[in-house]
Each structure stands twice: as C-alpha cells, then as structure tokens.
Amino acid sequence: MSTPIDRFIDFVAASPTAFHAVDSIAAALIANGAKKLDERETWKLGPGHAYFVERSGSALIAFRQGARPPQESGFTVAGAHTDSPALKARLEKSLSGKGMERVAVEIYGGPIVSSWLDRPLSLAGRVALRSTGGGIETRLVNLARPVGVVPDLAIHLNRDINKGFEYNAQTQLPVLVAALPVSADSASSKGASWALQLVASDLGVETEAILGADLFFVDAQRPVVFGSEGELVNGPRLDDLLGCHAILEAFALAPQADWGQIACFLDNEEVGSRTAQGADSSFLRDTLGRICSLSGCATEDFYRALASSFCVSVDVAQAFHPSYPEKYDDFYAPLLNGGPAVKANANFRYATDAQTEARFRLLCESAGVSCQKLQSRADLSPGSTIGPMSSSLTGMPTVDVGAPLLSMHAIRETAGVRDHEAMTAVIGALYARSLTR
C-alpha cells in the first residue's frame, strides 16, 4: 500500500506543467467517484456527490454540496496554484549554427535562472491541433525524457561567474538539443524547427497540424526522498504542488458535511493571477454562484453564503536557511518539519488577519499538528499568493498558510515530508469542522 509521500512523488512526476497537474487531479477525483461538469452546459447536482469543473485546461475547482443550505452554513474553501516558474519554449523558432540546434525560450514567472543550467531538461505542456473535421483538438505533451540542456559558459571564459551573473533570456538561455556535423541536414533546412518536428513526431501528426502550443522545458528527473529518517523531499514544482496535493488528498477523503466543501486549483499565480483561469478571475465566484443557484438560493442568499464561508490559501513558506540567517526575522522563520506556517504581512501581501489566523490555529489544534508563523524581516517585502485576490473577489475571510520550503523558485526545491503530512491533516480538519462563524 502506497504512503502519502509515495503518492505525492507520483503526483509530482505526473504533473510537469499546470495542464498535467489538472489532468492528474481530475483523474484522482474521477477514481474517487467525482463527476466532471462543463461550464457551457446545464448542471444537475445531487446531495453528497463530488463534482469538478475545469477552465482553460490548467485550473480546476472541485466541490461537494453541504447537507444544509449554503446561506445557512457557507463554504469551507481550500485553494492552491498549479503553475511554477519555468522556461517556455518558442516552438516555431529555429536556432541553428555550427552544427548545433537550440530551442528559443521565454521566462515564465520568476525562476532562479541559474538552477536551470547544466541539467537534463524534458519538454511538456499542451498543443492545439487541427482536427480532421476542421476544428481544434487539444492534446497534452510529456516527453518524460531528457531532450536538452542549457549549457553554461566555461569559467575560463567568464572568470566572474561566481561573483554574480545575470543571464540574458534571448541569447544565453536557449536550450541545446542537438549537435551534428556541419554537413548534416539541419532542422531549419527541412522547413520546421527541431522542437516542432519533435513534438509532431511524438503526437504522430504532421508539423502543419500544430496550430498553437504552450510547452515548457521542465526538470527531467523524478523527486527523491532523503534524510536520516526519510524526512525530506526534493523535486521540481514543489511550489505549489505541495499545496495542490494536500488539498486533493484531504478533499478526496472528506465525508459530506453540513457546509459546502470546495477545493480550488488555480493557474498563473506566478505571473499575477490576472487570467481567466487565475485567482484574479471570476472562476471561483462563478462556481460558488452556480452551486448556490442550484441549491435554491436567491440573490441575497448567495451573499449570505459568502459571508458565512472561510478560505485557506495553501502555498509554500520560505523556510529558515541556515546558510543565510541574516535574511530572516529569527522569531518568524519557520523550520522544515516544524509544521504548517501561517503567513502574515502588514500590507496584506497575504490575506491573513488576526481572526483568520486564530481559525487556522484552532484547525491545527484539532488535527494535532504544530503551527508556525512566517513574517519577513520588517525591511524586506515578501512575495504574495492567491489569498489576497480570491478574498477580495469573494469577500470570504481568508488565511494564507504554507509548508516551509527551501530554494523556492529553483528548478528543484526541498521540503519536509512531515510538513506535507501535517498540512494534509489540517485541510482534512477544515473540511470536517465548521469554523465559518
């Protein structure tokens, strides 16, 4: 029987992009009896059943109606984001010269760029194809093998490399994918880029059939567990697949409650969330509105339901790094395997306030896990997450929390196994216990 960390590693390995994460989440929900809905169709809901709806292929909201009307019990909501910083492939562009073939890229989000160099990269994402009937077919791509590398310059040619260096995305980050004799036919001479040909071959179609693509170079290696007691996990996209998996596991195991149970997996947090499938969109509010409408709510009842709800925004928190103690306020520096951390900021970079922090601490107590707190140094500005945006659009009281994480935004990050198990337990307590009032 698989353990929670085994399932998490499999989930990460199967989710190299936001599109694959949503596909993995949907498959898990269906395996647990959930029914897929379509925003374009009429919904019919039954009490106690789990449902989910996707938007744009990279965001998903799952829900289970409560036994009581929404205006009386509200919703318990947990949300995370499906995207991570990455190098997005410019599929059509060919970069050939001196027998070497490279793929142009564009930086998505805010990665630690140096961590992407000199390591095996795979290619994954989605493509839009011309279908036989003249329409459009969308298919996922996951080559799941090394296909390229971003080679750094030899230190002999850049003696200052260890003194700090800024990489140029246009000229220095293209991914090397082939090196053939100069006399050999290059991809460009065949009329299509190497990457376009590779993806077409993988899908079994002609290059002309590919009408659009959202493809990313991703880490080609699986996550690993290490530590004297197997207490640490290292892998790609832990920000925020840790949050996604904790919510997914808790939602799948939750029995029906009096209140509605909502699990949100939203895209594009790393670039501000202002997309149709991000937290700064209508997706969550639209979904809650339809649930209320199909539960017989009047307009005023919908607003009452939102006011009676509670949301936990689950992301990751900057863990204390022993090599850089000066970067932290020691009193508010969460430790790996010390438990989930409440994230707070005076300027509301996080949605947490005193009341929502108190609610989360009570959830931790009910789940029997420790609770830490993250606050940046007073002279530093922290990042943000989906909490402030989703709370401003819905009016739901919201707390921002996260599992402590090292190397945030690197191609591989490190987290505590016990923190992930604890976060899953706390979200389970959220779905099982009403703390909305």
GIHUKA-V471732 format. One record per residue. N is the residue number from 0. RES is the residue in one small letter. SS is DSSP state (H for helix, E for strand, C for the rest). D_LAST is the distance of its C-alpha to the last C-alpha in Angstrom with 1 decimal. Layout:
n,res,ss,d_last
N,RES,SS,D_LAST
N,RES,SS,D_LAST
This chain:
n,res,ss,d_last
0,m,C,38.8
1,s,C,37.1
2,t,C,34.8
3,p,H,31.6
4,i,H,33.6
5,d,H,36.4
6,r,H,34.1
7,f,H,32.8
8,i,H,36.4
9,d,H,37.3
10,f,H,34.4
11,v,H,35.4
12,a,H,39.1
13,a,C,38.3
14,s,C,36.2
15,p,C,38.5
16,t,C,37.0
17,a,H,33.8
18,f,H,35.6
19,h,H,36.4
20,a,H,32.9
21,v,H,31.5
22,d,H,34.5
23,s,H,33.7
24,i,H,30.0
25,a,H,31.1
26,a,H,33.7
27,a,H,31.4
28,l,H,28.9
29,i,H,31.9
30,a,H,33.2
31,n,C,30.0
32,g,C,30.3
33,a,C,28.3
34,k,E,29.9
35,k,E,30.7
36,l,E,30.0
37,d,C,31.9
38,e,C,30.4
39,r,C,33.7
40,e,C,33.6
41,t,C,31.9
42,w,C,29.1
43,k,C,28.9
44,l,C,25.9
45,g,C,25.7
46,p,C,22.9
47,g,C,22.4
48,h,C,24.6
49,a,E,24.1
50,y,E,25.3
51,f,E,26.0
52,v,E,27.5
53,e,E,29.6
54,r,E,30.5
55,s,C,33.8
56,g,C,34.3
57,s,C,32.3
58,a,E,28.6
59,l,E,26.7
60,i,E,23.3
61,a,E,22.7
62,f,E,20.2
63,r,E,19.6
64,q,C,18.3
65,g,C,15.7
66,a,C,17.1
67,r,C,14.9
68,p,C,15.1
69,p,H,13.1
70,q,H,12.1
71,e,H,10.4
72,s,H,8.8
73,g,C,9.1
74,f,E,10.8
75,t,E,11.0
76,v,E,13.8
77,a,E,16.5
78,g,E,19.4
79,a,E,22.9
80,h,E,26.2
81,t,C,29.4
82,d,C,32.0
83,s,C,33.9
84,p,C,36.7
85,a,E,40.1
86,l,E,43.6
87,k,E,43.8
88,a,E,47.2
89,r,C,49.3
90,l,C,50.8
91,e,C,53.7
92,k,C,55.1
93,s,C,58.0
94,l,E,59.0
95,s,E,62.3
96,g,E,65.0
97,k,C,67.5
98,g,C,66.6
99,m,E,62.9
100,e,E,60.1
101,r,E,56.7
102,v,E,53.5
103,a,C,52.1
104,v,E,48.4
105,e,E,45.7
106,i,E,42.9
107,y,E,39.4
108,g,C,36.7
109,g,C,37.5
110,p,C,39.3
111,i,C,41.3
112,v,H,44.4
113,s,H,46.8
114,s,H,44.9
115,w,H,45.9
116,l,C,49.6
117,d,C,52.1
118,r,C,49.9
119,p,C,50.2
120,l,E,48.1
121,s,E,47.4
122,l,E,46.5
123,a,E,43.6
124,g,E,41.6
125,r,E,42.3
126,v,E,45.1
127,a,E,45.7
128,l,E,48.9
129,r,E,51.3
130,s,C,51.2
131,t,C,54.3
132,g,C,53.2
133,g,C,52.9
134,g,C,49.2
135,i,E,46.9
136,e,E,45.8
137,t,E,43.3
138,r,E,43.8
139,l,E,42.4
140,v,E,44.8
141,n,E,44.6
142,l,C,48.1
143,a,C,46.7
144,r,C,49.8
145,p,C,51.1
146,v,C,52.7
147,g,E,52.9
148,v,E,52.6
149,v,C,52.3
150,p,C,55.2
151,d,C,55.2
152,l,C,58.4
153,a,C,60.7
154,i,H,60.4
155,h,H,64.1
156,l,H,63.4
157,n,C,60.4
158,r,C,61.0
159,d,C,57.9
160,i,H,55.4
161,n,H,54.0
162,k,H,53.7
163,g,C,51.0
164,f,C,51.6
165,e,C,49.8
166,y,C,50.3
167,n,C,51.1
168,a,C,49.3
169,q,C,52.1
170,t,C,55.0
171,q,C,53.9
172,l,C,51.0
173,p,C,52.6
174,v,E,52.6
175,l,E,56.0
176,v,E,56.4
177,a,E,60.2
178,a,E,63.5
179,l,C,66.6
180,p,C,70.2
181,v,C,70.8
182,s,C,73.1
183,a,C,70.5
184,d,C,68.9
185,s,C,65.6
186,a,C,62.6
187,s,H,63.1
188,s,H,66.6
189,k,H,65.2
190,g,C,63.2
191,a,C,59.7
192,s,C,57.8
193,w,H,57.6
194,a,H,53.8
195,l,H,54.1
196,q,H,56.8
197,l,H,54.9
198,v,H,51.8
199,a,H,54.0
200,s,H,55.8
201,d,H,52.7
202,l,H,51.5
203,g,C,55.0
204,v,C,55.4
205,e,C,57.6
206,t,H,56.4
207,e,H,56.8
208,a,H,54.1
209,i,E,51.4
210,l,E,50.1
211,g,E,47.2
212,a,E,45.4
213,d,E,42.4
214,l,E,43.9
215,f,E,43.1
216,f,E,45.1
217,v,E,43.0
218,d,E,43.7
219,a,C,46.0
220,q,C,45.2
221,r,C,42.6
222,p,C,40.0
223,v,E,41.2
224,v,E,39.9
225,f,E,41.6
226,g,C,41.5
227,s,C,43.0
228,e,C,40.4
229,g,C,39.4
230,e,C,36.4
231,l,E,36.7
232,v,E,36.6
233,n,E,38.4
234,g,E,38.5
235,p,C,38.0
236,r,C,34.7
237,l,H,32.5
238,d,H,30.6
239,d,H,28.5
240,l,H,29.6
241,l,H,28.0
242,g,H,24.6
243,c,H,25.6
244,h,H,27.0
245,a,H,24.1
246,i,H,21.7
247,l,H,24.5
248,e,H,25.2
249,a,H,21.6
250,f,H,21.0
251,a,H,24.5
252,l,H,23.8
253,a,C,20.3
254,p,C,20.6
255,q,C,18.9
256,a,C,15.4
257,d,C,13.4
258,w,C,11.7
259,g,E,14.1
260,q,E,15.4
261,i,E,16.9
262,a,E,19.6
263,c,E,21.1
264,f,E,24.6
265,l,E,25.7
266,d,C,29.2
267,n,C,30.9
268,e,H,28.5
269,e,H,31.7
270,v,H,33.2
271,g,C,30.3
272,s,C,28.4
273,r,C,29.9
274,t,C,31.2
275,a,C,30.5
276,q,C,29.1
277,g,C,27.3
278,a,C,23.8
279,d,C,25.1
280,s,C,25.9
281,s,C,24.6
282,f,H,24.3
283,l,H,20.6
284,r,H,19.8
285,d,H,22.8
286,t,H,21.7
287,l,H,18.2
288,g,H,20.0
289,r,H,22.6
290,i,H,20.2
291,c,H,18.5
292,s,H,22.0
293,l,H,23.4
294,s,C,20.6
295,g,C,21.9
296,c,C,19.4
297,a,C,20.9
298,t,H,20.6
299,e,H,18.0
300,d,H,15.9
301,f,H,16.0
302,y,H,14.5
303,r,H,11.7
304,a,H,11.1
305,l,H,11.3
306,a,H,8.9
307,s,C,6.2
308,s,C,7.7
309,f,E,8.4
310,c,E,12.1
311,v,E,14.5
312,s,E,17.9
313,v,E,20.5
314,d,E,23.9
315,v,E,26.3
316,a,E,26.9
317,q,E,30.3
318,a,C,31.5
319,f,C,33.9
320,h,C,37.4
321,p,C,40.1
322,s,C,42.7
323,y,C,40.9
324,p,H,39.2
325,e,H,39.9
326,k,H,37.4
327,y,C,34.4
328,d,C,32.7
329,d,H,33.4
330,f,H,30.4
331,y,H,28.0
332,a,C,30.1
333,p,C,28.5
334,l,C,31.1
335,l,C,31.9
336,n,C,30.5
337,g,C,28.4
338,g,C,25.1
339,p,E,22.7
340,a,E,22.4
341,v,E,19.6
342,k,E,21.4
343,a,C,21.1
344,n,C,23.4
345,a,C,23.8
346,n,C,24.9
347,f,C,21.9
348,r,C,24.2
349,y,C,21.0
350,a,C,17.5
351,t,C,16.1
352,d,C,15.0
353,a,H,14.3
354,q,H,10.5
355,t,H,10.7
356,e,H,13.7
357,a,H,12.1
358,r,H,9.7
359,f,H,12.9
360,r,H,15.0
361,l,H,13.0
362,l,H,13.6
363,c,H,17.2
364,e,H,17.6
365,s,H,16.6
366,a,H,19.1
367,g,C,21.7
368,v,C,22.4
369,s,C,23.2
370,c,E,21.3
371,q,E,23.4
372,k,E,23.1
373,l,E,25.1
374,q,C,26.2
375,s,C,29.5
376,r,C,32.3
377,a,C,32.0
378,d,C,35.1
379,l,C,33.9
380,s,C,31.6
381,p,C,29.5
382,g,C,29.1
383,s,C,26.0
384,t,C,24.2
385,i,C,22.3
386,g,H,18.9
387,p,H,19.9
388,m,H,21.4
389,s,H,18.9
390,s,H,16.1
391,s,H,18.5
392,l,H,19.4
393,t,H,16.1
394,g,C,13.9
395,m,C,11.3
396,p,E,10.0
397,t,E,12.6
398,v,E,14.3
399,d,E,18.0
400,v,E,19.6
401,g,E,23.0
402,a,E,25.7
403,p,E,28.5
404,l,E,31.5
405,l,E,35.1
406,s,C,37.3
407,m,C,34.5
408,h,C,36.1
409,a,C,39.3
410,i,C,40.7
411,r,C,39.7
412,e,E,36.8
413,t,E,36.1
414,a,E,33.0
415,g,E,32.2
416,v,H,32.1
417,r,H,29.9
418,d,H,27.3
419,h,H,27.2
420,e,H,26.8
421,a,H,24.0
422,m,H,22.1
423,t,H,22.6
424,a,H,21.2
425,v,H,18.0
426,i,H,17.4
427,g,H,18.3
428,a,H,15.6
429,l,H,13.0
430,y,H,14.3
431,a,H,14.6
432,r,C,11.4
433,s,C,7.9
434,l,C,5.7
435,t,C,3.8
436,r,C,0.0
